Amino acid sequence: MKLNRVVFSRNWWAVAAVVPLAVATAGCNKSSAADAAKDPTMGASAVQTSMTKIMPMADTVLAQGTLQPEQGGSASVAAVMPGRIKQVLVVEGEHVTAGQPVAVLDYSTQQAMAQGASAALTAAQQQAEVASLAAKAAAQNQASSLQLAQQQLAAAQQQSMQSIAIAQTGVKTAEAELSRLRAGARPQQLEQAQQAVVQAAATESHAENQYTREEYLFKNGVASKSMVEDAHTAYTIAKANLTSAQQQVSLLKAGARPQDITAAQLKVEAAKTALQQARTQAAASVAQAKTALIIAKQGALQVAAKDAAARAMRTTVLQKQADLTAAAAAAGYSVLKSPITGVVVHRALNAGDMAETTVPIVEISNIAKLDLNARIPAESGVKVRPGMRATITTPDLPGKSFSGVVTLVGQVDPLTSLMSIRIAVGNSSQLLKQGMFATASIIIRVNKRALVVPKEAIVSNEKGEQVFVVGEKNIAHEVDVTLGPQQDGLVEVDKGLKPGQQVITVGQYELSEGSPVKPVSPHGGTQ
């Protein structure tokens, strides 16, 4: 879309201004050529002019749409659960703040449910505490019993091993003794016994000789009686030792007696019996300890059962807590609050009405900030970017304008070739209202040194846009121009003119290239 370029027609007021000038010109045409040569202005057309000048000029795109609260700037307050309305606390047009109560509903049933849920939660918590303590006590008892049973099993196994080992040693000792008795004396033992007889015989012979000598000396008065007695004693002992040694040899040669062998056999049998008894008793003791250990381990099942009961009670507590939360929330929903700060724009229900979740009780909008939702042609929309400034006007508030900023540039609708844009509009005065039709002039760029002329100076025809300028000797010249944006009755000239040139604003439609002109003021005086 071309920027706001206007094809100017012959305005009636321009024609009215030129008519008397044309009549005067026609009168002058009747004068002689000589008079015209003497006074060149006699045949000139009266025109009004303006000077080209340099000034800032904005290039804008127009967008039209309706004003709506900004995103999140409107809210509908409805019941969370169906219920009877006790009171509506606001009226249409009233200003409310976020969190302010706007309606109260009758949720007495939900409040009673919340109280019941609280009592049920307390009871469940107490039961869960009891179950938890029971599970902890059972776990501690089971751990102690298991440890004791393990210690007893280890002690029984150790004691069994020791008693069996002792019994086995007794069996081996008895068997060894029996074997020794059955085997008789060994040759070495017999030879040692015979050597002992030889030694004892020598000792006995020596003791006898010594006794005979001492007795002889005593009879001859040389030795004392005590010496005789000592020699007699030594002789007696030596004879006894010889007899003992001889008997030992005799015993070794004769071997063990039958009754000794029988006694040794009985000892072997008794030792074996003791071993069997030790094994039996050890097995019984170990089995008993293992049984106690199994029973202790089975106590873990009871612990697990109590622990499961405690977990079940904890789950019950969580469920009761959820029930209480839900009931309390339901009871808390009896007071409906405004989620935003704004103005009540619609009140749909009153006290005594039945509130449903799908029907708002009141609607609230924050119009301190509005959005202008507009659609513009795609060829203009591609020039628009978020962040561009805009001036907003509405026919409902003539003479007033508001500032805005482009916040969103949407996609092109392929069916209409239109692009959606959103402009944030400040409305601190709250003069703008929701639903108003408005126009936004979006500033695309600003040329700080634009050459501008009044838009009345532009002549549009089949050749394009032209301007008549006043040259030397007040001769009008036709100039082709390229136009830019227009603003406040002025239009930017991109090509064709220079600063300080005099352009014709009234009377140019009666002129052609080279026509003489006479600039006059709008009030009839010569410029």
C-alpha positions as CSV (number, residue, x, y, z in Angstrom):
1,M,0.0,0.0,0.0
2,K,1.4,3.4,-0.8
3,L,1.9,5.7,2.1
4,N,-0.8,8.3,2.6
5,R,-0.6,10.1,-0.7
6,V,-3.7,12.0,-1.8
7,V,-4.9,12.9,-5.2
8,F,-6.0,16.5,-5.0
9,S,-8.9,17.7,-7.0
10,R,-10.0,21.2,-7.7
11,N,-11.4,22.4,-4.4
12,W,-14.4,24.6,-4.6
13,W,-12.7,27.2,-2.4
14,A,-9.7,27.3,-4.7
15,V,-12.0,27.9,-7.7
16,A,-13.8,30.6,-5.9
17,A,-10.6,32.4,-5.1
18,V,-9.5,32.2,-8.7
19,V,-12.7,33.4,-10.4
20,P,-12.3,37.1,-9.7
21,L,-8.7,36.9,-10.6
22,A,-9.6,35.2,-13.9
23,V,-12.2,38.0,-14.7
24,A,-9.5,40.6,-14.1
25,T,-7.2,38.7,-16.3
26,A,-9.7,38.5,-19.1
27,G,-10.1,42.3,-18.9
28,C,-6.5,42.7,-19.2
29,N,-6.4,40.5,-22.2
30,K,-8.5,43.0,-24.1
31,S,-5.8,45.6,-23.6
32,S,-3.4,46.2,-26.4
33,A,-0.2,44.2,-26.9
34,A,1.7,47.4,-26.5
35,D,0.2,47.9,-23.0
36,A,1.2,44.3,-22.1
37,A,4.8,45.0,-23.3
38,K,5.0,48.1,-21.2
39,D,3.5,46.2,-18.1
40,P,4.2,42.3,-18.1
41,T,2.0,41.8,-15.0
42,M,-1.1,43.0,-16.9
43,G,-1.7,39.4,-18.3
44,A,-0.4,37.4,-15.2
45,S,-2.7,35.0,-13.2
46,A,-3.1,35.8,-9.5
47,V,-1.9,33.0,-7.3
48,Q,-1.1,32.2,-3.7
49,T,2.3,30.7,-2.9
50,S,4.2,29.1,-0.1
51,M,7.9,28.5,0.5
52,T,9.4,25.0,0.7
53,K,11.0,24.3,4.0
54,I,13.1,21.8,5.9
55,M,11.5,20.1,9.0
56,P,11.3,16.7,10.7
57,M,8.8,14.4,8.9
58,A,7.5,11.0,10.1
59,D,6.8,8.1,7.8
60,T,3.7,6.3,9.2
61,V,1.5,3.4,8.7
62,L,-2.2,3.5,9.7
63,A,-3.8,0.6,11.5
64,Q,-7.4,0.4,12.7
65,G,-9.0,-1.9,15.2
66,T,-10.7,-2.1,18.6
67,L,-9.4,-1.5,22.1
68,Q,-9.3,-4.5,24.5
69,P,-7.7,-5.0,27.9
70,E,-4.1,-6.1,27.7
71,Q,-3.4,-9.9,28.0
72,G,-4.1,-10.8,31.6
73,G,-5.9,-7.5,32.0
74,S,-9.4,-9.0,32.2
75,A,-10.9,-11.8,34.4
76,S,-14.2,-13.5,35.0
77,V,-15.0,-14.5,38.6
78,A,-17.1,-17.7,38.8
79,A,-17.8,-20.3,41.4
80,V,-15.3,-23.1,41.8
81,M,-18.2,-25.4,42.8
82,P,-21.9,-24.9,42.3
83,G,-23.5,-23.1,45.2
84,R,-26.1,-20.5,46.4
85,I,-24.9,-16.9,46.4
86,K,-25.1,-15.3,49.8
87,Q,-23.8,-11.9,48.8
88,V,-22.3,-9.9,45.9
89,L,-20.0,-7.3,47.3
90,V,-19.4,-5.1,44.2
91,V,-21.4,-3.2,41.6
92,E,-20.7,-2.4,38.0
93,G,-18.2,0.5,37.6
94,E,-16.6,-0.1,41.0
95,H,-12.8,-0.2,41.2
96,V,-11.4,-3.3,42.9
97,T,-7.9,-4.5,43.8
98,A,-6.4,-7.9,43.4
99,G,-7.4,-10.2,46.2
100,Q,-10.5,-8.1,47.2
101,P,-13.6,-10.2,48.0
102,V,-16.3,-9.7,45.4
103,A,-18.8,-12.4,46.3
104,V,-19.7,-14.9,49.1
105,L,-21.3,-18.3,48.5
106,D,-23.1,-20.6,50.9
107,Y,-20.7,-23.6,51.4
108,S,-21.9,-24.7,54.8
109,T,-22.0,-28.4,53.7
110,Q,-18.3,-28.2,52.6
111,Q,-17.4,-26.5,55.9
112,A,-19.0,-29.4,57.9
113,M,-17.1,-31.8,55.7
114,A,-13.9,-30.0,56.4
115,Q,-14.5,-30.3,60.2
116,G,-15.2,-34.0,59.8
117,A,-12.1,-34.5,57.7
118,S,-10.0,-32.7,60.4
119,A,-11.3,-35.0,63.1
120,A,-10.7,-38.1,60.9
121,L,-7.1,-36.9,60.2
122,T,-6.4,-36.5,64.0
123,A,-7.7,-40.0,64.7
124,A,-5.6,-41.5,61.8
125,Q,-2.5,-39.7,63.0
126,Q,-3.0,-41.2,66.5
127,Q,-3.5,-44.7,65.1
128,A,-0.5,-44.2,62.8
129,E,1.7,-43.2,65.8
130,V,0.6,-46.3,67.8
131,A,1.3,-48.5,64.8
132,S,4.7,-46.9,64.2
133,L,5.7,-47.5,67.9
134,A,4.5,-51.1,67.7
135,A,6.5,-51.7,64.6
136,K,9.7,-50.1,66.1
137,A,9.3,-52.2,69.3
138,A,8.8,-55.4,67.3
139,A,11.8,-54.6,65.2
140,Q,14.0,-54.0,68.2
141,N,12.8,-57.2,69.9
142,Q,13.3,-59.2,66.8
143,A,16.8,-57.8,66.3
144,S,17.7,-58.7,70.0
145,S,16.2,-62.2,69.6
146,L,18.0,-62.9,66.4
147,Q,21.3,-61.7,67.8
148,L,20.8,-63.9,70.9
149,A,19.8,-66.9,68.8
150,Q,22.9,-66.5,66.6
151,Q,25.1,-66.3,69.7
152,Q,23.5,-69.4,71.2
153,L,23.9,-71.3,68.0
154,A,27.6,-70.4,67.8
155,A,28.1,-71.4,71.4
156,A,26.3,-74.7,70.9
157,Q,28.4,-75.5,67.9
158,Q,31.6,-74.6,69.7
159,Q,30.7,-76.6,72.8
160,S,29.6,-79.6,70.6
161,M,32.9,-79.6,68.9
162,Q,34.8,-79.5,72.1
163,S,32.8,-82.3,73.8
164,I,33.1,-84.5,70.7
165,A,36.8,-83.8,70.6
166,I,37.2,-84.8,74.3
167,A,35.2,-87.9,73.8
168,Q,37.2,-88.9,70.7
169,T,40.4,-88.4,72.8
170,G,39.1,-90.7,75.5
171,V,38.3,-93.3,72.9
172,K,41.8,-93.1,71.4
173,T,43.4,-93.2,74.9
174,A,41.4,-96.4,75.9
175,E,42.1,-98.0,72.5
176,A,45.8,-97.3,72.9
177,E,45.9,-98.8,76.4
178,L,44.1,-101.9,75.2
179,S,46.5,-102.2,72.3
180,R,49.4,-101.9,74.7
181,L,48.1,-104.6,77.0
182,R,47.4,-106.9,74.1
183,A,50.9,-106.3,72.6
184,G,52.8,-107.1,75.9
185,A,56.2,-105.8,76.7
186,R,58.5,-104.7,74.0
187,P,62.0,-106.2,73.8
188,Q,63.6,-103.0,74.8
189,Q,61.4,-102.9,78.0
190,L,62.3,-106.5,78.9
191,E,66.0,-105.8,78.3
192,Q,65.8,-102.7,80.5
193,A,64.0,-104.7,83.2
194,Q,66.8,-107.4,83.1
195,Q,69.4,-104.7,83.3
196,A,67.6,-103.4,86.3
197,V,67.8,-106.9,87.9
198,V,71.6,-107.1,87.2
199,Q,72.0,-103.6,88.8
200,A,69.8,-104.5,91.7
201,A,71.8,-107.8,92.2
202,A,75.1,-106.0,92.2
203,T,73.7,-103.4,94.6
204,E,72.4,-106.2,96.9
205,S,75.8,-108.1,96.8
206,H,77.7,-104.9,97.6
207,A,75.2,-104.0,100.4
208,E,75.6,-107.6,101.8
209,N,79.4,-107.4,101.8
210,Q,79.3,-104.0,103.5
211,Y,76.9,-105.3,106.2
212,T,79.2,-108.3,106.9
213,R,82.3,-106.0,107.1
214,E,80.6,-103.6,109.5
215,E,79.3,-106.4,111.7
216,Y,82.9,-107.9,111.8
217,L,84.3,-104.5,112.7
218,F,81.7,-104.0,115.4
219,K,82.5,-107.3,116.9
220,N,86.1,-106.3,117.0
221,G,85.3,-102.9,118.5
222,V,86.2,-100.9,115.5
223,A,82.8,-99.9,114.1
224,S,79.9,-98.5,116.0
225,K,76.5,-100.2,116.3
226,S,74.8,-97.4,114.3
227,M,77.1,-98.1,111.4
228,V,76.2,-101.8,111.6
229,E,72.5,-100.8,111.6
230,D,72.9,-98.5,108.6
231,A,74.7,-101.2,106.6
232,H,71.9,-103.7,107.6
233,T,69.2,-101.3,106.4
234,A,71.0,-100.6,103.0
235,Y,71.4,-104.4,102.6
236,T,67.6,-104.9,103.3
237,I,66.6,-102.2,100.7
238,A,69.0,-103.6,98.1
239,K,67.4,-107.1,98.5
240,A,63.9,-105.6,98.2
241,N,64.9,-103.7,95.0
242,L,66.4,-106.9,93.6
243,T,63.2,-108.8,94.3
244,S,61.1,-105.9,92.7
245,A,63.3,-105.9,89.6
246,Q,63.1,-109.7,89.3
247,Q,59.3,-109.5,89.6
248,Q,59.1,-106.8,87.0
249,V,61.0,-109.0,84.6
250,S,58.6,-111.8,85.5
251,L,55.6,-109.6,84.8
252,L,57.0,-108.4,81.5
253,K,57.6,-112.0,80.5
254,A,54.2,-113.1,81.7
255,G,52.3,-110.3,79.8
256,A,48.9,-108.6,80.7
257,R,46.4,-110.4,82.8
258,P,43.1,-111.3,81.1
259,Q,41.2,-109.2,83.6
260,D,43.4,-106.1,82.7
261,I,42.6,-106.7,79.0
262,T,39.0,-107.0,79.8
263,A,39.0,-103.9,81.9
264,A,40.8,-102.1,79.0
265,Q,38.2,-103.3,76.6
266,L,35.4,-102.0,78.9
267,K,37.2,-98.7,79.0
268,V,37.2,-98.6,75.2
269,E,33.5,-99.4,75.0
270,A,32.7,-96.8,77.6
271,A,34.8,-94.2,75.7
272,K,32.9,-95.0,72.5
273,T,29.6,-94.7,74.3
274,A,30.7,-91.4,75.7
275,L,31.6,-90.2,72.2
276,Q,28.3,-91.3,70.8
277,Q,26.5,-89.5,73.6
278,A,28.6,-86.4,73.0
279,R,27.7,-86.4,69.4
280,T,24.0,-87.0,70.1
281,Q,23.9,-84.3,72.7
282,A,25.9,-81.9,70.5
283,A,23.5,-82.5,67.6
284,A,20.5,-82.0,69.9
285,S,22.0,-78.8,71.3
286,V,22.9,-77.4,67.8
287,A,19.4,-78.4,66.5
288,Q,17.8,-76.6,69.4
289,A,19.9,-73.5,68.8
290,K,19.0,-73.6,65.0
291,T,15.3,-73.9,65.9
292,A,15.6,-70.9,68.1
293,L,17.3,-69.0,65.3
294,I,14.6,-70.0,62.8
295,I,12.0,-68.8,65.3
296,A,13.9,-65.5,65.7
297,K,14.1,-65.1,62.0
298,Q,10.4,-65.9,61.7
299,G,9.9,-62.9,64.0
300,A,10.9,-60.8,61.1
301,L,7.6,-61.7,59.4
302,Q,5.8,-60.3,62.4
303,V,7.9,-57.2,62.2
304,A,7.2,-56.9,58.5
305,A,3.5,-57.2,59.2
306,K,3.6,-54.5,61.8
307,D,5.7,-52.3,59.6
308,A,3.2,-52.9,56.8
309,A,0.4,-51.9,59.2
310,A,2.3,-48.8,60.1
311,R,2.8,-47.9,56.4
312,A,-0.9,-48.5,55.7
313,M,-1.7,-46.1,58.6
314,R,0.7,-43.5,57.2
315,T,-1.0,-43.9,53.8
316,T,-4.4,-43.4,55.6
317,V,-3.0,-40.3,57.2
318,L,-1.9,-38.9,53.8
319,Q,-5.4,-39.7,52.4
320,K,-7.0,-38.0,55.3
321,Q,-4.7,-35.0,54.8
322,A,-5.7,-34.9,51.2
323,D,-9.4,-35.1,52.2
324,L,-8.9,-32.3,54.7
325,T,-7.1,-30.2,52.1
326,A,-9.8,-30.7,49.6
327,A,-12.6,-30.1,52.1
328,A,-10.8,-27.0,53.4
329,A,-10.2,-25.7,49.9
330,A,-13.9,-26.3,49.1
331,A,-14.9,-24.4,52.2
332,G,-12.4,-21.7,51.4
333,Y,-13.9,-21.2,47.9
334,S,-17.0,-19.7,49.6
335,V,-15.3,-16.3,49.4
336,L,-14.5,-15.3,45.7
337,K,-11.8,-12.7,45.2
338,S,-10.8,-10.6,42.3
339,P,-7.6,-12.0,40.7
340,I,-6.6,-8.6,39.2
341,T,-6.9,-4.9,39.9
342,G,-9.4,-3.2,37.7
343,V,-13.0,-2.1,37.3
344,V,-16.2,-4.3,37.4
345,V,-17.5,-4.1,33.9
346,H,-20.3,-6.6,34.3
347,R,-22.3,-8.1,37.2
348,A,-24.4,-11.1,36.0
349,L,-25.7,-12.6,39.3
350,N,-27.1,-11.4,42.6
351,A,-27.7,-12.8,46.1
352,G,-29.9,-15.8,46.1
353,D,-29.0,-16.9,42.6
354,M,-27.5,-20.3,42.0
355,A,-23.9,-19.9,40.9
356,E,-22.5,-22.4,38.4
357,T,-18.9,-22.9,37.4
358,T,-19.5,-22.0,33.8
359,V,-21.3,-18.7,34.5
360,P,-19.3,-15.7,35.7
361,I,-20.7,-13.8,38.7
362,V,-18.8,-10.6,37.8
363,E,-16.3,-9.6,35.1
364,I,-13.4,-7.3,35.8
365,S,-11.1,-5.5,33.5
366,N,-8.0,-3.4,34.0
367,I,-8.2,-0.6,31.5
368,A,-5.2,1.3,32.7
369,K,-3.4,-0.5,29.9
370,L,-5.2,-1.5,26.7
371,D,-4.3,-3.3,23.6
372,L,-5.3,-2.1,20.2
373,N,-5.9,-5.3,18.1
374,A,-5.7,-4.3,14.5
375,R,-5.2,-5.7,11.0
376,I,-3.3,-4.0,8.2
377,P,-2.4,-5.0,4.7
378,A,0.6,-7.2,4.4
379,E,2.6,-4.8,2.3
380,S,2.4,-2.2,5.1
381,G,2.7,-4.7,7.9
382,V,6.2,-6.0,6.8
383,K,7.5,-2.5,7.7
384,V,6.2,-2.7,11.3
385,R,8.4,-4.1,14.0
386,P,7.8,-4.6,17.8
387,G,8.9,-1.6,19.8
388,M,7.8,1.0,17.2
389,R,6.0,4.0,18.6
390,A,2.4,4.9,17.6
391,T,-0.1,7.6,18.1
392,I,-3.6,6.5,18.9
393,T,-6.8,8.4,18.1
394,T,-10.5,7.5,18.4
395,P,-13.6,9.3,17.0
396,D,-15.1,8.9,20.4
397,L,-12.6,11.4,21.8
398,P,-12.0,14.0,19.1
399,G,-8.9,16.2,19.5
400,K,-7.2,13.7,21.9
401,S,-4.3,11.3,21.2
402,F,-2.6,8.6,23.2
403,S,0.8,7.0,23.0
404,G,1.3,3.4,22.1
405,V,4.0,0.8,21.4
406,V,3.8,-2.1,18.9
407,T,4.1,-5.3,21.0
408,L,3.3,-8.0,18.4
409,V,3.4,-8.4,14.7
410,G,1.5,-11.5,13.7
411,Q,1.5,-13.7,10.5
412,V,-0.3,-12.9,7.3
413,D,-3.7,-14.4,6.8
414,P,-3.5,-16.1,3.3
415,L,-7.2,-15.7,2.8
416,T,-7.3,-11.9,3.4
417,S,-3.6,-10.9,2.9
418,L,-4.0,-9.0,6.2
419,M,-1.6,-9.0,9.1
420,S,-2.6,-8.9,12.7
421,I,-0.7,-6.5,15.0
422,R,-1.1,-5.6,18.7
423,I,-0.3,-2.1,20.1
424,A,0.0,-1.5,23.9
425,V,-1.8,1.8,24.7
426,G,-1.3,3.7,27.9
427,N,-4.6,4.7,29.5
428,S,-3.7,6.1,33.0
429,S,-6.5,8.7,32.6
430,Q,-8.9,5.8,31.7
431,L,-10.6,8.0,29.1
432,L,-10.3,5.1,26.6
433,K,-12.8,2.4,27.1
434,Q,-12.9,-1.3,26.2
435,G,-14.4,-1.9,22.8
436,M,-13.7,1.6,21.3
437,F,-12.8,1.8,17.7
438,A,-9.4,3.5,17.3
439,T,-6.7,4.3,14.7
440,A,-3.0,4.0,15.3
441,S,-0.4,6.0,13.3
442,I,2.7,3.8,13.6
443,I,5.9,5.7,13.1
444,I,8.1,3.7,10.7
445,R,10.9,6.2,10.4
446,V,11.6,9.9,11.0
447,N,13.4,12.1,8.5
448,K,14.8,15.0,10.5
449,R,15.6,17.1,7.4
450,A,12.6,16.5,5.1
451,L,11.7,19.0,2.4
452,V,8.0,19.7,2.8
453,V,5.3,21.7,1.0
454,P,1.6,22.2,1.8
455,K,-0.4,19.3,0.3
456,E,-2.6,21.9,-1.6
457,A,0.5,22.6,-3.8
458,I,0.3,19.0,-5.3
459,V,-1.3,18.6,-8.7
460,S,-2.2,15.1,-9.6
461,N,-3.0,14.1,-13.2
462,E,-2.3,11.5,-15.7
463,K,1.3,12.5,-15.7
464,G,1.7,11.9,-12.0
465,E,2.4,14.4,-9.2
466,Q,3.5,17.9,-10.1
467,V,4.1,21.2,-8.5
468,F,4.2,24.7,-10.0
469,V,7.0,26.9,-8.8
470,V,7.4,30.7,-9.3
471,G,10.6,31.4,-11.2
472,E,12.4,34.6,-12.4
473,K,10.1,37.4,-13.6
474,N,7.2,35.6,-11.9
475,I,7.0,32.9,-14.6
476,A,5.4,29.6,-13.4
477,H,7.3,26.4,-14.1
478,E,5.8,22.9,-14.0
479,V,8.0,20.5,-11.9
480,D,7.5,16.7,-11.6
481,V,7.9,15.6,-8.0
482,T,8.2,12.3,-6.0
483,L,6.3,12.4,-2.8
484,G,6.9,10.9,0.6
485,P,4.7,10.7,3.7
486,Q,2.3,13.5,4.7
487,Q,1.6,14.9,8.2
488,D,-0.5,17.8,9.6
489,G,-1.4,19.2,6.1
490,L,2.2,18.9,4.8
491,V,3.7,16.4,2.4
492,E,7.3,15.4,2.0
493,V,8.9,15.9,-1.4
494,D,11.6,13.3,-2.0
495,K,12.6,14.5,-5.5
496,G,12.0,17.6,-7.7
497,L,12.3,20.6,-5.3
498,K,14.9,22.5,-3.4
499,P,14.7,24.3,-0.1
500,G,13.6,28.0,-0.4
501,Q,11.6,27.5,-3.6
502,Q,8.2,29.3,-4.0
503,V,5.4,26.8,-4.8
504,I,1.9,27.8,-5.9
505,T,-0.8,26.6,-3.5
506,V,-3.9,28.4,-5.0
507,G,-4.5,29.0,-8.7
508,Q,-2.1,26.4,-10.1
509,Y,-4.9,24.4,-11.9
510,E,-5.3,27.3,-14.5
511,L,-1.6,27.4,-15.3
512,S,0.7,25.8,-17.8
513,E,4.4,25.8,-18.3
514,G,5.7,29.4,-18.7
515,S,2.5,31.1,-17.6
516,P,3.1,34.5,-15.9
517,V,1.8,34.7,-12.4
518,K,1.1,37.4,-9.8
519,P,1.4,36.2,-6.2
520,V,-1.2,37.7,-4.0
521,S,-1.9,37.2,-0.3
522,P,-5.1,35.3,0.8
523,H,-6.5,38.7,1.8
524,G,-6.1,40.3,-1.6
525,G,-2.8,42.1,-1.2
526,T,0.3,41.5,-3.4
527,Q,2.8,39.2,-1.8
